[in-house]
Amino acid sequence: MAQEQKPNLLIQIHDLINDAFDLDEFRELCLHLEVKYDNLSGGTLSARIHDLVQRQNRQGQLDNLLYWCGYLRPNFNWPDPSAPVTLGTAPTSFTLPPRNPRQIFLSHASQDAEFAH
């Protein structure tokens, strides 16, 4: 089993994916990785990217993740997970955006439309 990588490398990968892919492109990346986008946790794209990177790291699949990132976005400088990351070039940290308590998600079946409205 592959060794889990250092947090600063994971942050670097997260930030690169966040810069390189919009929502639809990220869904395509998940498809290539055989990961269901809807099974990733988080309410934002950034949070889902974070979950994907963490999962791929835990499963020893960072090489596969970086392969597909490089294949889909060859113009980006993707890191080599076997190379050491210097603290001077690593991004600072990952933080989730604050949750808006007024934001509500409502889902209903079409039969319940009148009630939901």
HELIX and SHEET records of a PDB file:
HELIX    1   1 PRO A    7  ALA A   20  1                                  14    
HELIX    2   2 LEU A   23  HIS A   32  1                                  10    
HELIX    3   3 TYR A   37  ASN A   39  5                                   3    
HELIX    4   4 LEU A   45  ARG A   58  1                                  14    
HELIX    5   5 LEU A   62  LEU A   72  1                                  11    
HELIX    6   6 SER A  110  ASP A  112  5                                   3    
HELIX    7   7 ALA A  113  ALA A  116  1                                   4    
END                                                                             
